[in-house]
Amino acid sequence: MSETDAIPEFKRGGATGEVGISGGMSALAAGPGIRSLREVLAIVLVAVVIIGGTELLLNLFQVPQYVLPKPSEIAVALVTDFHLILPHLGHTLVELLSGFAIGATIGLILAAVITQFPFAEKIITPYILLLVTTPMLALVPLLILRFGFGYEPRIIAVALASGPMVMINAATGFRRVDSGKIALARSYGASTLQIFWKVRAPMALPMIFVGLMVGSIFGLLTAVGAEMVGGGFGLGNRLTSYSSMIQMPQFFAVVLILSLLGILIYVLFFLLGKKFASWEA
Amino acid sequence: MGANREGRLSGAASQPKLRVRDATKVYNTRSGDLLAIDSCSLDIRAGEIVSIVGPSGCGKTTLLWSMSGLHKLTSGQVLLDGAPVDGPSPEIGMVFQDANLLPWRNLDANINFPFEIKGTKPDRAWIDDLLQRVGLGGFGGRFPRELSGGMQQRAALVRALSFKPSVLLMDEPFGALDAFTREEMNQMVEEIWLDTRTTIVLITHSIEEAIFLSDRIVVMSARPGRVASIHEVPFPRPRSLEIMATREVFDLTNTIKMEIIGEQQSRYARPSIAQPAQPSV
């Protein structure tokens, strides 16, 4: 605990030798590490240029609102109609969270169990791959026929989309058998269960976080897609509804909310991965 | 712990600490059965350091892993204090060629690992003393990636001794280290051994290392591994590095080297003087 060299420093300004906030993080964290105040400023500057530039150009060429609304109009719609959109955000979150919870739990358990039995794994893997590659959206009309226009078909679709994603990544993690470390644990008399919890599971953790992140994003896509197919609520339903009424500022406000939701999910798992799986430098 | 000291004093008359009787191990591989070791018999006295050397692939590791209870013998048995070993024993500590530290645990948590598995309480004073001795005092909060190869292997040694085993089995523990670090480690092992008189069985590719550390050196034949010969190492302890430059050590080294080369020749049926019996790491 005493060493200071492991504590990352925040160094401002210097064009050379910048010290990262996220130095030595996992592969999961390698992507979006924002490294300095300069980079933050640059990112904000790019946003200002893009948004301001769009506003200017749309004004300049008198583009009609139904083709592309101005950023300022989108912002206004976001504020004035937020109370109308908010309940739909709630519905989407319910579908996403419950579907993802079900899918991820089943995926994790399946991954943990089948990787213990190589034969079962060989048999099951092609089917899981089939589930991963089949767009679960394709099943939504069928699910609606069976379960109606409520939450159920959407939750099932989200679970079907996210579960296999979590499973296939987690299985990759659990398969990373380090026979040396397992032999070590066995030499202390560790049981199969102890080996699982104390060696295999921690070793799989970085891949599990990757699976959760990808799975949750897939879940969000599927939830919104399912809402667009049928039913009277949810952010996806708003998209079809606003576009059919040519309320483009509101339409883009919903798109904006969806983007923010996606980023939020990504950042959440990024931070979790950084906290619990940062040992994998 | 007291028992091995007495055992040493009463010498060969008492029951051996570790007894290998007609140990035979057959591996069932895809290309047929492989006889790894064939009727190996070996008695190891309490408090003795015995090295096992031999051409590569001669079954040294198989023999050692059988002693530890990690491998089951096809026939024959291993007796620890007269009782058959048929699984990992709390009396046995192991050091592998790879330090096998768990990368998600800091040094303290890594040394705590055997105690978590066994459900026992660590003797902090003893462990702190060991850490000081090997020069790792104050490094408890460091993670394995922050330690050099030598430091990691020293940590593995501390971890193996932390629960005070009466037998320490080492499987090419310093094979991956550079020559200087290796000599340092050898001196460290002897120093600790002079205090604890733990029975040590060491597999090594370095005849110098075997001579520096051992009371006896076992030379194994080419596969299938048998005990080809046993050499007493008569030099007084503590052994200095100067001793290693004497005529006696040179002669003993050569005798063992020629034996191993002879074994290799019998295996490949062609002269292989150019092939050094002891690989430079």
Boltz contact constraints between the chains, C-beta under 6 A:
constraints:
  - contact:
      token1: [A, 1]
      token2: [B, 141]
      max_distance: 6.0
  - contact:
      token1: [A, 180]
      token2: [B, 96]
      max_distance: 6.0
  - contact:
      token1: [A, 180]
      token2: [B, 98]
      max_distance: 6.0
  - contact:
      token1: [A, 180]
      token2: [B, 100]
      max_distance: 6.0
  - contact:
      token1: [A, 181]
      token2: [B, 100]
      max_distance: 6.0
  - contact:
      token1: [A, 183]
      token2: [B, 70]
      max_distance: 6.0
  - contact:
      token1: [A, 184]
      token2: [B, 100]
      max_distance: 6.0
  - contact:
      token1: [A, 186]
      token2: [B, 88]
      max_distance: 6.0
  - contact:
      token1: [A, 187]
      token2: [B, 68]
      max_distance: 6.0
  - contact:
      token1: [A, 187]
      token2: [B, 88]
      max_distance: 6.0
  - contact:
      token1: [A, 187]
      token2: [B, 94]
      max_distance: 6.0
  - contact:
      token1: [A, 188]
      token2: [B, 114]
      max_distance: 6.0
  - contact:
      token1: [A, 188]
      token2: [B, 117]
      max_distance: 6.0
  - contact:
      token1: [A, 188]
      token2: [B, 118]
      max_distance: 6.0
  - contact:
      token1: [A, 189]
      token2: [B, 88]
      max_distance: 6.0
  - contact:
      token1: [A, 190]
      token2: [B, 117]
      max_distance: 6.0
  - contact:
      token1: [A, 194]
      token2: [B, 117]
      max_distance: 6.0
  - contact:
      token1: [A, 202]
      token2: [B, 104]
      max_distance: 6.0
  - contact:
      token1: [A, 279]
      token2: [B, 103]
      max_distance: 6.0
  - contact:
      token1: [A, 279]
      token2: [B, 104]
      max_distance: 6.0
  - contact:
      token1: [A, 281]
      token2: [B, 145]
      max_distance: 6.0
